[in-house]
């Protein structure tokens, strides 16, 4: 009969005299025939991690034979390889409801089968009597000392594992079975690291006959040797298995506990760190959508030096006049206004030691170009609307005579609205009305986008009426109430502290730039200092081109 299993062996044998004088008799566990019971590690069944799989029990004339199947847990797969390598060779059972006549055990129920380290013990022995009762029923852990057999396809092809059995190592059973190497290759990297760490400390089973009594008491494991400072004791392995979940993996648990049990230089067992991402990820401002909106929305001209001329016909002197017969006709009087804006250069420079570039495990050039481009566009967008935020004495400041920020432009071009907050009110309570009033004076192209502090927009969205209902369901409703087409949220660290928001049609802001002045990327190598240097720069001008084409909402002084 065929079973799907990883190994098989005698769970218990008949007519073997145990160390305490008892003998397991024929059919003592016949009622267990066909049962599936848990397969555990050294009878440590207090934690779920110690359940390695299950065992199918078959009652035979010689005793109870079992077929073991490992589960897919990390501990199950580690135990599987230990069995395949011959490092663990013995089984035992935990049974209760034991009944005996004189010294003969005639009945019992097997509750679990365990992998154990007692393969060198001859015959069978009862390790521990857990309970005693008046009716003669007892519980016990019973060791048989029988070797484990590797997986086979039928009862005629049993192959006993031994380290000298090359057929067992390479084939295990037949051509359809996986080799040990196949099993190792199928494991995850985490499982392999744990396995190799364990096997690094594996030694041969102790062959010192004089230590058998001590072995029975200590229940030593595969790591036992004479050097107690270089031993990972059984309790330690149980602790590792127990804490695997809290550490996140069996590997991490092993690495955390190994030094507690005398394993030196444990870092040598750790594999190289692996990056989650293929290159370092950029941490930038929370919201960057405002940058793309500005860069796509501004008007561009293919010349860098721009000039604008306007005739101011708003004064009374420019009005048409009524004529009285015989009177002198007066000429119209109005102001001619003009301004010109020249370009300035914006740049961003980086350098790296060549050694660092060679040692990097990713292509640095595209990565640094991306970083420089991101911050470059952010700086330009910021300069167009709010200014770069640097003091006038800072030598890195973008020249505001060449790229004129909307908030600092002349009153002819941007309408300044100073908002005073009444006592008992906050800015979100008054700014909607103030913006609506200011839009009466607006004369721009009309597709107004308001760039506002994202936290202020949230506060406006939280406004409620007297019944507790929200006044605005989304940002678009807020924009409509203020007289704008759209609101774009901007991080608070970008907007100056005295500015609540800026509204304009981006088509009214012109960026002048010759083809030669467009964004260029340069690199150079400094032989003397072994450094690779990178430069990104543009030369351009920027300003509003229409009178009264922006509204600046700011805090009253």
C-alpha positions in Angstrom: 0.0 0.0 0.0 1.3 3.5 -0.9 1.3 6.5 1.3 2.4 10.1 0.8 5.1 10.5 3.4 8.6 11.8 4.0 9.9 9.0 6.2 8.8 5.9 8.1 9.9 4.0 11.1 8.9 1.9 14.1 7.0 4.1 16.6 7.2 1.2 19.0 8.2 -2.5 18.9 6.6 -5.5 20.6 8.3 -7.7 23.1 11.1 -5.2 23.9 11.9 -5.0 27.5 12.1 -1.4 28.7 14.7 0.0 31.1 12.2 -0.1 33.9 11.4 -3.8 33.4 8.2 -3.4 31.5 7.5 -5.1 28.1 5.3 -3.8 25.3 3.2 -6.8 24.2 1.7 -7.8 20.8 -1.3 -5.6 19.8 -0.9 -3.4 22.8 -1.7 -0.4 20.5 -3.9 -2.2 17.9 -6.7 0.3 18.4 -4.4 3.0 17.0 -4.2 1.3 13.6 -5.0 3.9 10.9 -4.9 6.9 13.2 -3.1 10.2 12.3 -1.4 11.8 15.2 0.8 15.0 15.5 4.5 14.7 14.7 6.3 16.9 17.2 9.8 17.8 18.2 11.2 15.9 21.2 7.7 15.8 22.8 7.7 19.6 23.2 4.1 20.1 22.2 3.4 23.2 24.3 4.0 25.6 21.3 2.5 25.3 17.8 5.9 25.8 16.2 7.0 22.4 17.6 4.4 20.6 15.5 6.4 19.4 12.5 3.7 17.5 10.7 1.7 14.3 11.2 2.2 10.6 11.4 0.0 7.8 10.1 0.0 4.7 12.4 -0.1 1.1 11.2 -0.4 -1.8 13.6 1.8 -4.7 12.5 2.9 -8.0 14.0 6.2 -6.5 15.2 4.6 -3.4 16.6 3.3 0.0 15.5 4.9 1.4 12.3 4.4 5.0 11.3 4.6 7.1 8.2 5.7 10.7 8.8 4.8 13.7 6.7 6.4 17.1 7.4 4.4 20.3 7.1 5.5 23.5 5.3 6.5 25.5 8.3 10.1 26.6 8.8 10.6 24.2 11.7 9.0 21.4 9.7 11.3 22.0 6.7 14.4 22.2 8.9 13.4 18.9 10.7 12.9 17.3 7.3 16.4 18.1 6.1 17.9 16.9 9.5 16.2 13.6 9.0 17.3 13.3 5.4 20.9 14.0 6.4 20.7 11.4 9.1 21.3 13.8 12.0 18.0 12.8 13.6 17.4 9.0 13.4 15.0 8.0 16.2 11.3 8.1 17.1 9.3 7.8 20.3 5.7 7.9 21.2 3.6 9.6 23.9 0.8 7.3 25.0 -1.8 7.3 27.7 -4.6 5.0 29.0 -1.8 2.4 29.5 -2.9 -0.9 31.0 -0.6 -3.6 32.2 -0.7 -7.1 33.6 2.2 -7.6 35.9 5.1 -6.1 33.9 3.4 -6.5 30.5 1.9 -3.4 28.8 -1.2 -4.8 27.0 -3.2 -1.7 26.0 -2.7 2.0 25.3 -3.5 4.9 23.1 -0.8 6.7 21.1 -1.3 10.5 21.2 1.7 11.7 19.3 4.9 10.6 17.6 8.1 12.6 18.2 11.5 13.0 16.6 14.1 12.4 19.3 17.9 12.1 19.8 17.9 8.7 21.5 18.8 6.5 18.5 22.0 5.2 20.2 20.0 3.7 23.1 19.6 -0.1 22.7 16.1 -1.5 22.9 13.3 0.5 24.4 12.8 2.4 27.6 10.1 4.5 29.3 11.7 7.9 29.9 9.1 9.5 32.1 6.0 8.3 33.9 3.8 11.4 33.8 0.8 10.3 35.9 -0.2 7.5 38.1 -3.8 6.4 38.9 -5.6 3.9 41.0 -7.1 2.0 38.1 -3.7 1.1 36.7 -3.8 3.5 33.7 -0.7 5.6 33.1 0.8 8.0 30.7 4.3 7.5 29.3 6.9 8.6 26.7 8.3 5.4 25.2 11.6 5.3 23.3 12.3 2.3 21.0 15.7 3.2 19.7 14.8 2.1 16.2 16.2 4.0 13.1 14.1 6.1 10.8 13.7 5.0 7.2 13.5 7.6 4.4 10.5 8.1 2.1 9.7 5.1 -0.2 6.9 4.3 -2.6 5.8 0.9 -1.2 6.7 -1.6 1.4 9.0 -3.5 -0.9 11.3 -0.4 -1.4 12.3 0.6 2.1 15.7 2.2 2.2 17.3 2.7 5.6 19.2 6.0 5.8 22.9 5.9 6.6 25.7 8.3 5.7 27.5 5.6 3.8 24.4 4.8 1.7 25.0 6.9 -1.4 21.9 5.6 -3.0 19.9 6.9 -0.1 21.6 10.3 -0.3 21.2 10.7 -4.1 17.9 9.0 -4.8 16.4 8.3 -1.4 13.9 5.9 -2.9 13.4 5.9 -6.6 13.7 8.2 -9.6 10.6 10.0 -8.7 11.9 11.1 -5.3 13.8 14.4 -4.8 17.4 14.3 -3.7 18.6 16.1 -0.6 20.0 18.8 -2.7 16.6 19.2 -4.5 15.0 19.7 -1.1 17.5 22.3 0.0 17.2 24.1 -3.3 13.4 24.2 -2.9 13.7 25.9 0.5 13.5 29.7 0.9 16.7 31.6 1.5 15.6 32.2 5.1 15.1 28.4 5.6 18.4 27.7 4.0 20.2 30.2 6.3 18.7 28.6 9.4 19.6 25.1 8.1 23.2 26.0 7.4 23.5 27.6 10.8 22.2 24.5 12.5 24.3 22.1 10.4 27.4 24.2 11.2 27.1 22.9 14.8 26.1 19.4 14.0 28.4 16.6 15.3 28.0 12.9 15.1 25.8 11.1 17.7 27.8 10.4 20.8 29.2 6.9 20.7 30.3 6.9 24.3 28.5 3.9 25.9 29.3 5.0 29.4 27.3 8.2 28.9 24.0 6.5 28.1 22.5 7.0 31.6 23.4 10.6 31.6 22.0 11.0 28.0 18.7 9.5 29.2 18.4 12.2 31.8 19.6 15.1 29.8 17.8 14.2 26.5 20.8 15.8 24.6 20.3 16.9 21.0 22.4 16.8 17.8 24.6 19.6 19.0 25.9 17.8 22.1 29.7 17.5 22.5 32.2 17.7 25.3 32.6 21.5 25.1 29.6 22.9 26.9 30.7 26.5 25.9 30.2 25.5 22.3 26.9 23.8 22.6 23.4 24.9 21.5 21.4 22.9 24.1 18.0 21.4 23.5 16.2 24.1 25.6 17.9 26.7 23.5 16.5 25.2 20.3 13.1 25.0 21.8 13.4 28.7 22.8 14.4 29.6 19.2 11.4 27.7 17.8 9.1 29.2 20.4 10.2 32.8 19.6 10.3 32.5 15.8 7.0 34.3 15.4 7.9 37.2 17.7 11.2 37.7 15.8 9.5 37.5 12.4 11.3 34.4 11.2 13.1 31.3 12.4 16.4 32.7 11.0 16.1 36.0 13.0 15.2 34.0 16.2 18.2 31.8 15.7 20.5 34.8 15.1 19.1 36.5 18.3 19.6 33.5 20.6 22.7 31.8 19.2 25.2 33.8 21.2 23.3 33.0 24.4 24.3 29.3 23.9 28.0 29.8 23.1 28.1 30.2 19.3 30.8 32.7 18.6 31.1 34.9 15.5 27.5 34.3 14.7 27.6 37.2 12.1 29.5 34.8 9.8 26.3 32.8 9.4 24.3 35.8 8.3 23.8 36.3 4.6 24.5 39.6 2.9 21.8 42.2 3.4 19.4 42.5 0.5 17.8 45.8 -0.5 14.0 45.8 -0.9 14.3 48.4 -3.6 16.7 48.3 -6.5 18.1 51.8 -5.5 17.7 54.3 -2.6 14.2 55.8 -2.4 13.8 59.6 -2.2 12.1 61.2 0.8 10.6 64.4 -0.4 7.8 66.8 0.6 4.5 65.1 1.3 2.8 66.5 -1.7 4.5 67.1 -5.0 1.5 67.4 -7.4 1.7 71.2 -7.1 5.1 71.2 -8.8 3.8 69.3 -11.9 0.8 71.6 -12.1 2.9 74.7 -12.2 5.5 73.3 -14.6 2.8 72.2 -17.0 0.7 75.3 -16.7 3.1 78.2 -17.1 3.4 79.9 -20.5 6.8 79.5 -22.2 8.4 81.7 -24.8 11.6 80.8 -26.8 13.3 84.0 -25.8 14.7 84.8 -22.4 14.6 88.6 -22.2 11.0 89.7 -22.2 9.3 93.2 -22.3 5.7 94.2 -21.6 4.0 97.6 -22.3 0.6 98.7 -21.0 -1.4 101.9 -21.3 -3.3 102.7 -18.1 -6.7 104.1 -19.2 -8.4 103.7 -15.8 -8.0 107.3 -14.8 -10.7 110.0 -15.4 -8.4 111.8 -17.8 -8.8 108.9 -20.2 -12.5 109.1 -20.3 -14.5 110.3 -23.4 -15.9 113.8 -22.9 -18.9 115.6 -23.9 -18.6 118.6 -26.3 -20.0 122.1 -25.9 -20.2 124.2 -29.0 -17.4 126.7 -29.2 -15.3 125.1 -26.4 -11.8 123.6 -26.7 -11.6 119.9 -27.1 -9.1 118.3 -24.6 -6.7 115.6 -25.5 -6.9 112.2 -23.8 -4.3 111.6 -21.1 -3.1 108.2 -19.9 0.0 106.5 -18.6 2.2 104.2 -20.6 3.7 101.5 -18.5 6.4 99.1 -19.4 8.9 96.6 -17.9 11.5 94.2 -19.0 12.8 91.1 -17.3 16.2 89.5 -18.0 17.2 85.8 -17.4 19.1 84.3 -14.5 20.8 81.0 -14.1 19.5 78.3 -11.7 21.8 75.3 -11.1 22.2 72.2 -8.9 25.6 70.5 -8.4 26.5 67.1 -7.0 29.7 65.2 -6.6 30.7 61.6 -5.6 33.9 59.9 -4.8 34.6 57.5 -7.7 35.3 54.6 -5.2 31.7 55.0 -3.9 30.3 54.9 -7.5 32.3 51.7 -8.2 31.1 50.0 -5.0 27.5 50.9 -5.5 25.3 48.0 -6.6 23.0 50.1 -8.8 23.5 52.5 -11.7 24.1 55.9 -9.9 23.9 58.2 -13.0 20.2 57.8 -13.8 19.4 57.9 -10.1 21.3 61.1 -9.4 19.8 62.7 -12.6 16.3 61.9 -11.3 17.1 63.4 -7.9 18.5 66.5 -9.4 15.6 66.9 -11.8 13.0 66.5 -9.0 14.6 69.2 -6.8 15.4 71.4 -9.8 11.7 71.6 -10.8 10.6 72.1 -7.2 13.0 75.0 -6.9 11.7 76.7 -10.1 8.0 76.1 -9.2 8.6 77.6 -5.8 10.5 80.6 -7.2 7.7 81.4 -9.7 4.9 81.6 -7.1 6.3 82.0 -3.6 10.0 82.8 -4.0 12.8 80.4 -2.9 12.5 81.4 0.7 16.2 82.3 1.1 17.2 85.7 2.6 18.3 88.5 0.2 21.8 88.2 1.5 22.1 84.5 0.7 24.4 84.0 -2.3 22.3 81.0 -3.3 19.2 83.0 -3.6 17.4 82.9 -7.0 17.4 86.5 -8.4 13.9 87.8 -7.9 14.5 90.6 -10.4 14.8 88.0 -13.1 12.3 85.4 -11.8 9.7 87.5 -10.1 7.6 85.6 -7.5 3.8 86.2 -7.8 3.5 87.1 -4.1 6.2 89.8 -4.5 5.2 91.2 -7.9 4.1 94.8 -8.3 0.5 95.7 -7.3 -0.2 96.2 -11.0 0.1 92.5 -11.6 -0.9 90.8 -8.3 -3.7 91.9 -6.1 -2.7 91.8 -2.4 -5.5 91.0 0.1 -4.5 91.5 3.7 -6.8 89.4 5.9 -7.5 90.5 9.5 -9.0 87.8 11.7 -11.7 89.1 14.1 -11.6 88.2 17.7 -13.0 84.7 18.4 -12.5 83.6 14.8 -9.9 81.7 12.9 -8.6 82.1 9.4 -10.7 79.3 8.0 -13.8 81.2 9.2 -13.1 84.3 7.1 -10.8 83.4 4.2 -13.6 82.1 1.9 -15.4 85.4 2.0 -12.2 87.5 1.7 -11.2 85.5 -1.4 -14.6 85.9 -3.1 -14.5 89.7 -2.6 -10.9 89.9 -3.9 -11.9 88.1 -7.1 -14.0 91.1 -8.1 -10.8 92.9 -9.0 -9.2 90.0 -10.8 -8.5 90.6 -14.5 -6.5 87.5 -15.5 -7.3 84.9 -18.1 -9.8 83.2 -15.9 -8.8 79.6 -15.3 -7.8 80.4 -11.7 -5.9 77.8 -9.7 -5.4 78.6 -6.0 -2.2 77.2 -4.4 -3.0 77.0 -0.7 -1.5 75.5 2.5 -2.8 71.9 2.6 -3.6 72.1 6.3 -5.6 75.3 5.8 -7.6 73.6 3.1 -8.3 70.7 5.5 -9.5 73.2 8.2 -11.9 74.8 5.7 -13.2 71.3 4.7 -13.9 70.7 8.4 -16.3 73.7 8.7 -19.9 72.7 9.7 -23.2 74.5 9.8 -25.3 74.9 12.9 -26.7 71.4 12.4 -23.3 69.7 12.3 -23.3 69.2 8.5 -20.1 69.8 6.6 -20.2 72.9 4.4 -18.0 71.5 1.7 -17.8 67.9 0.5 -14.5 68.2 -1.4 -11.8 70.7 -2.4 -13.7 71.6 -5.6 -16.6 72.9 -3.5 -14.2 75.0 -1.5 -12.7 76.4 -4.7 -16.1 77.3 -6.1 -17.1 79.1 -2.9 -13.9 81.2 -3.0 -14.4 82.0 -6.7 -11.6 79.8 -8.1 -11.7 77.0 -10.6 -9.5 74.6 -8.6 -7.5 74.3 -5.4 -4.0 72.7 -5.4 -2.6 71.8 -2.0 1.0 72.8 -1.2 3.0 71.6 1.8 3.2 74.3 4.6 7.0 74.4 4.5 6.9 75.7 0.9 4.5 78.6 1.5 5.8 81.6 3.5 4.4 82.0 7.0 2.4 85.2 6.1 0.8 83.7 3.0 -2.5 81.8 3.0 -2.7 81.2 -0.7 -2.1 82.5 -4.2 -4.6 82.3 -7.1 -3.8 82.8 -10.8 -4.2 81.4 -14.2 -0.8 79.9 -14.8 -1.0 80.9 -18.5 -0.5 84.5 -17.3 2.9 83.6 -15.9 5.6 83.6 -18.6 8.8 81.6 -18.5 11.3 82.9 -21.1 14.1 80.7 -22.2 16.3 80.3 -25.2 16.9 76.8 -26.5 20.5 77.0 -25.4 19.4 77.9 -21.9 17.1 74.9 -21.4 17.9 72.3 -18.8 21.3 70.8 -19.4 23.1 68.0 -17.5 26.9 68.0 -17.4 29.4 65.6 -15.8 33.1 65.9 -15.2 35.8 63.9 -13.6 38.3 65.5 -11.2 41.5 63.5 -11.5 43.2 65.1 -8.6 40.5 64.3 -6.1 39.1 61.2 -7.8 35.7 62.7 -7.8 32.8 62.5 -10.4 30.9 65.8 -10.5 27.5 66.5 -12.0 25.8 69.8 -12.8 22.3 70.6 -13.9 21.4 74.2 -14.9 19.0 76.4 -16.8 18.9 80.0 -17.7 15.5 81.7 -17.8 13.3 84.6 -16.8 9.9 84.5 -15.2 7.1 87.0 -14.4 3.4 87.7 -14.7 2.5 89.3 -18.0 -1.0 90.6 -17.4 -2.1 93.3 -14.9 -4.2 92.2 -12.0 -3.8 88.5 -13.0 -3.1 87.1 -9.5 -4.7 87.3 -6.1 -2.4 86.9 -3.0 -4.2 86.1 0.3 -1.9 87.1 3.1 -1.9 87.7 6.8 -2.5 91.4 7.9 0.5 92.9 9.7 
